[in-house]
């Protein structure tokens, strides 16, 4: 008998539902919230209200595309955290109610674990290419920047993480302050394609160990632009492509410097990336270049699995399900990783 898992993701501003059967993806539906662009960032109250409107039609569509009925489900996996508490509450409550109604187990998933395991999402007609254990995952998103050692699907260790801003946060904040738009990562990536990454230099932090810091380089860019605008009001408009290319290169350099160090320290040459920033074209190119140069085996998830999606929650929940793990109906969502 097949194991069919419904995954539900509602940690931030995307409502998503996915169905997998024995680890193979049958459907993955995402409803994005355009309303936040007007505010230059996610508004938590608006996000939770949108999830309430989207959750039923998104789940219904995921089941329909997968060709399964609620009665066919073996379990429901849901994001318990970290994320926006109001948004998480919608997905958690829906999973509990549906699990109770169908008399099937529910399985809580760490959102970050979903990103870590995104490379294991199997698709029909696509030859799987999966890392061997143990491997290192460069987990980079709007809220997290980590280097994670993954020993098996359910056991991992954080080797290094940001001590201030995450790299995605640096992209978003700088894009917003410079008036380039939101979300900042895709905007800066697009502008950088036509810019000179060597035109401007920004200071890089010197943080011991494998931890990251992005607050300083973000501040360096903003102060630099402010000073140049005082001399030339058209400076930003005339140089935004070079600024974006140089800023993006600096962030990628910081990420890769620590990752190279982690590989040297652990001796692990199986390397993956996950999280929204892993869709960045400069980072993906640099990872592949470093892999070829240093003898790494680099695995990059498809871009559609880098941003928040329920397919990654479903695959993580699938591994928990196989391990016999189940979640109580009194489980509450958590906003911080430390509380998971």
TAHUFEN-V880690 format. One record per backbone hydrogen bond with DSSP energy under -1.0 kcal/mol. NH is the residue of the N-H (numbers start at 1). CO is the residue of the C=O. Records with the same first field share a line. If there is no record, write none. Layout:
NH->CO / CO
This chain:
5->20
6->75
7->18
8->77
9->16
15->31
16->9
17->29
18->7
19->27
20->5
21->24
22->3
24->21
25->122
26->19
27->19
29->17
31->15
37->34
39->36
41->36
47->43
48->44
49->45
50->46
51->47
52->48
53->49
54->50
55->51
58->54
59->55
60->56
61->57
62->58
63->59
64->60
65->61
66->62
68->63
72->69
73->70
74->4
75->4
76->105
77->6
78->107
79->8
80->109
83->335
84->11
88->84
89->85
90->86
91->87
92->88
93->89
94->90
95->91
96->92
97->93
98->94
99->95
100->96
101->97
102->98
103->99
104->99
107->76
109->78
111->81
114->110
115->111
116->112
117->113
118->115
120->117
121->118
122->23
126->123
135->150
136->270
137->148
138->272
139->137 / 146
140->274
141->144
146->139
147->160
148->137
149->157
150->135
151->155
152->155
155->152
157->149
159->147
160->147
162->145
163->212
168->141
170->166
171->167
172->168
173->169
174->170
175->171
176->172
177->173
178->174
179->176
180->175
187->183
188->184
189->185
190->186
191->187
192->188
194->191
195->192
199->196
212->161
218->214
219->215
220->216
221->217
222->218
223->219
224->220
225->221
226->222
227->223
228->224
229->225
230->226
232->228
235->232
238->234
239->235
240->236
243->239
244->240
245->241
246->242
247->243
248->244
249->245
250->246
251->247
252->248
253->249
254->250
255->251
256->252
257->253
258->254
259->255
260->256
261->257
262->258
263->259
264->260
265->261
266->262
267->263
271->297
272->136
274->138
277->140
278->275
279->276
280->277
284->280
285->281
286->282
287->283
288->284
289->285
290->286
291->287
292->288
293->289
294->290
295->291
296->291
297->269
299->271
305->302
306->303
314->310
315->311
316->312
317->313
318->314
319->315
320->316
321->317
322->318
323->319
324->321
325->320
327->106
331->328
334->80
339->336
340->337
